[in-house]
Amino acid sequence: MLINTSKHEVYYQAGYSIGSQLLVNALEEIPAKIGELGMGDLKLQSAKNDKIIVKWHECLTCSHLLPIGEPQCYLETGLLAGVLNKLFKKKVEVKETKCWGTGEKYCEMEATIYPTSTSEGFNFVFSEESNKLLLALAVQSVQANKNYQKVLLGYMNDVKELSLSNVETLFHMMPFGLIIVDSQGKVVEINKTSVHMLGIGGQRVQGRLLEEIIPLTNYSEILTAGKPQVWTFQSTKGETIIVIGMPFSARVKNEYMLFQLLPAERELVYHLLESITKSEIGIEYNYKVREVNCSKPFQFNHIRTLNWCFKNVLILAQKAAKTNATILIVGESGTGKGVLAQAIHQESFRRHGPFIRVNCAAIPSELLESELFGYEEGAFTGAKRGGKPGKFELADGGTIFLDEIGDMPLSMQAKLLTVLQEKVVERLGSTKARKIDVRVIAATSRNLEKMVQEGCFREDLFYRLNVVKLLLPPLRERPEDIPFLVEDILKRINEECGKKLRISPAAMEYLLSYSWPGNVRELENVLERAAILAEGQEIQPQHLMIDYFGQNKSIKKISPLCEVQMEAEKEAIIRALEAFGGEKSRAAKALGISRQALYAKMVRYGLLKK
Ligand SMILES: Nc1ncnc2c1ncn2[C@@H]1O[C@H](COP(=O)(O)OP(=O)(O)OP(=O)(O)O)[C@@H](O)[C@H]1O
């Protein structure tokens, strides 16, 4: 029975049961056998008397995770214990003495072989099939964690190295259902196990909406927030099926999603699911710690630009950072609003405090209030024991970044306004006001002025947020920055994947001539995909695959940079004049130039009314 089994034990036991099924005849065979499972690169360090020490590189669980101060690799320790038990028929205990989780770059496992004879495994393992399921779930759980940490790229690399036919065979042979769905929610691929589990043999499923096949498919959260989701439903055969949905990669958001279907036939499955949820909560916490303590958060010197319009935005942002003023960042999706908010926080006197990001569009409206302001124990059914602090409380002494503020429901806007004015929060179900000291940075890709006119956004809140407005230009208006961005993004990819990729001149030309509807995020995605596809060290145009993604496939004419700059300058002047009702002094101030300079430019661009 697994009642009261801790998360660590579930992993350990899952590993143990898999390990005890490996066919191993000698100690020296263990590294190769475990390596074949894709769980890491092992070396036997020493084997003396009753102690065996193993050095474990590229461990499945922890490699590239962030240090969280404790070892993480219970799946691997269990696995090693299982293999050794099978080999020696003695009681074995394995401890992890080094781990990425404690800041090392590899793991070290210490196994103790006791004189007691035993060949027992764990009594909850029933059949080979359940072990496969166990491995699938354990690996799934580990992958979910890694997904949060944005390192799935390496995993995608591994997949690429398998030949296509192998991938297809594997896809259909998996003991659990697999469905690949595109961003519109349509099924792209479905494996045979899914068809069998759902009882939909003989039907054409590709191209149909997933929700026609699986009820309660909440994939918007997966796409927007990149968060794995887990839920259950009853199949037409009356079986309970667990669905785990996740993005293909946290970095390649808004594209494909992968859904796993697992029969919820055993208590064990529930335990593993619980452990997945717990580890996700843990990882979310670590993520938060990372956002707060990250050794390399975005700073102003990481945002490089040659575009004068963007330069002015950065100058204004840097000045505003040193104050406590509320800031509103406006820009299309993927232009770097989050990055700028981080840089502002880093430049402010609050830099040692927390930086908490809340995506208002990704949190269902009924949960937003408790997410932002927290709740007391018993505030509603399902409320956690001891209550929970909201994001505002967590951001105390630091900055809260309210992303996609335009998606906040009107009822919440009123509450937010009160918090901003009174600087206190009340948890749901409580009457106690808690004082908070939080700097607010809001961001939106929507036209808030228009929303105010249409009555969808509160005017008073708009003015409260719009103290300093930073308008981020889309990437198509600053193509001169593309080489910088490519350099920075490739440097990061190379570091993460241990590669030495560079971009070919022809590919760079291609990047410069594309219109980038998805802005820097799209550029990042294109380069990550190219990094996977590139065979040598140079990314070529065919690796970019720009034409295949997004609606806007138009390749813009290449113009000399001076022309592009003049065009952008003209547009910025028009925008500034419009914003200040034609008042040149204020427009010039906002543009960061003198009134005379503005006048001269207006003459040059034919903007003076005759
Ligand atoms: N100057 C930059 N250098 C390197 N990467 C950048 C830069 N600006 C943005 N990025 C990258 O582009 C991606 C999108 O940035 P970010 O999330 O800040 O955009 P956003 O405008 O907040 O997007 P959304 O509105 O969709 O939330 C991120 O992965 C970020 O790391």
The ligand as a MOL file (V3000), in Angstrom:
LIG
                    3D

  0  0  0     0  0            999 V3000
M  V30 BEGIN CTAB
M  V30 COUNTS 31 33 0 0 0
M  V30 BEGIN ATOM
M  V30 1 N 16.5850 42.4300 -25.7380 0
M  V30 2 C 16.3710 41.1060 -25.6760 0
M  V30 3 N 17.4200 40.2560 -25.7440 0
M  V30 4 C 17.2320 38.9100 -25.7130 0
M  V30 5 N 16.0170 38.3200 -25.6090 0
M  V30 6 C 14.9530 39.1200 -25.5310 0
M  V30 7 C 15.0570 40.5410 -25.5720 0
M  V30 8 N 13.8100 41.0690 -25.5080 0
M  V30 9 C 12.9730 40.0250 -25.4250 0
M  V30 10 N 13.6510 38.8630 -25.4310 0
M  V30 11 C 13.1050 37.5090 -25.3430 0
M  V30 12 O 11.8950 37.4870 -26.0860 0
M  V30 13 C 10.8970 36.7460 -25.3890 0
M  V30 14 C 9.6900 37.6280 -25.1980 0
M  V30 15 O 9.9930 38.6120 -24.2410 0
M  V30 16 P 8.9040 39.0520 -23.1600 0
M  V30 17 O 8.2420 37.8720 -22.5300 0
M  V30 18 O 9.5540 40.0420 -22.2660 0
M  V30 19 O 7.8700 39.7560 -24.1450 0
M  V30 20 P 6.4240 40.3300 -23.8220 0
M  V30 21 O 6.2750 41.5580 -24.6260 0
M  V30 22 O 6.2760 40.4510 -22.3300 0
M  V30 23 O 5.5170 39.1870 -24.3930 0
M  V30 24 P 3.9690 38.8680 -24.0020 0
M  V30 25 O 3.1990 40.1220 -24.2110 0
M  V30 26 O 3.5880 37.8080 -24.9860 0
M  V30 27 O 4.0130 38.4180 -22.5800 0
M  V30 28 C 11.5070 36.2990 -24.0760 0
M  V30 29 O 11.8460 34.9420 -24.1430 0
M  V30 30 C 12.7160 37.1700 -23.9080 0
M  V30 31 O 13.7560 36.5050 -23.2260 0
M  V30 END ATOM
M  V30 BEGIN BOND
M  V30 1 1 1 2
M  V30 2 1 2 3
M  V30 3 2 2 7
M  V30 4 2 3 4
M  V30 5 1 4 5
M  V30 6 2 5 6
M  V30 7 1 6 7
M  V30 8 1 6 10
M  V30 9 1 7 8
M  V30 10 2 8 9
M  V30 11 1 9 10
M  V30 12 1 10 11
M  V30 13 1 11 12
M  V30 14 1 11 30
M  V30 15 1 12 13
M  V30 16 1 13 14
M  V30 17 1 13 28
M  V30 18 1 14 15
M  V30 19 1 15 16
M  V30 20 2 16 17
M  V30 21 1 16 18
M  V30 22 1 16 19
M  V30 23 1 19 20
M  V30 24 2 20 21
M  V30 25 1 20 22
M  V30 26 1 20 23
M  V30 27 1 23 24
M  V30 28 2 24 25
M  V30 29 1 24 26
M  V30 30 1 24 27
M  V30 31 1 28 29
M  V30 32 1 28 30
M  V30 33 1 30 31
M  V30 END BOND
M  V30 END CTAB
M  END
